[in-house]
Amino acid sequence: MRGRLSTGCQPAADWQSDHCRARSQVPTHDNPAPHRHVTLGPVPDLSAVLRRFPGQRILTIGDVILDRYWWGDASRLSPEAPVPVVRKQSATVRPGGAANTAANLAALGATPLLVGVMGNDRAAAELQEALKECGVPADSLISQDARPTTTKTRIIASHQQIVRVDEEEVAPISRQTEERALEVISEGLERCSAVVVSDYAKGFLTPSLLHFVTAAAGRAGKRVFVDPKGADYSRYQGCFLMKPNRLELSILTSLPVRNHEETLAAGIRLSVLMPGTTILVTEGADGMTLFAGNAPVEHLAPAPRQVYDVTGAGDTVLAALSLAISAGASYRDAMELATEAAAIAIGTMGTATVTLPQLESALHLS
């Protein structure tokens, strides 16, 4: 079932006028005219968009993570501390972070080129194997000695997460690793139709690397879709679309974002701060809200869903959204597709990918 789309803007009056002024600026050296983007032509319906998913090449850049799960039962408390004792029954691993975004792109029929950093450790081997199982080539991942592969281990009992243990190094990558990443990204840009940036603040996406990505993609006419992290919005200047959730939007704007009304005010504020960039805010159970230039604000409210686990849902949205727009979808249709993809993902325990047949079935197109 599709969600409900509404339009309308209810920002504070001062931000409304700033927003209009920012969007009407004459191009200058500091505020250049937008690049023409490489994309397929517009399509008339969702089924036509989905038919264009296979064969799309998407350069996926960001913090790759190994998501490890320990599954078991918890029937008693520990005599040593007031915590449950979990009897481990099985273990699984999945690609996480930018690797999960790439896995979702592959599941939807696209061909992702994944660029990120990992260590020379057992977790790196497990991540590469997990990517292989998802149909994602790992040959563009870069190894850095003495840096662990970012790993999140979740202990699950009775369909509930008990605790999460993180193994990571969040310091910026070495200069040598960055130079190698820039080489791989330059080569990948020539072969891909769009760029997806998944930032988990694990040190791979340095300011200079991000600047290179947006500048090089702009020159090549390739759209850059960003899932941001942190308070410095200027890191992503020049991107085509930014997809924060409410918490991320609050951090980016230093404004409270606790409900839809506050999302409207903060979304307009971020649009003023980032002229030329489309802002799509994911609002959990309240759906998605789009701020696209001078167009009316669009809000898509989803149908009620059973939520089992939100892990990786943002990666799913980023993958579906970037792929749909690159395939020629309108913003409205791209939001519809991304909403349905997210609904499938949160209905599954653990990090999940959404396949093209699942999406077609959810939209009653198969």
Summary of the structure (lengths in Angstrom):
residues: 366
radius of gyration: 20.3
end to end distance: 13.8
largest distance: 69.2
contacts: 1248
relative contact order: 0.17
helix: 37%
strand: 24%
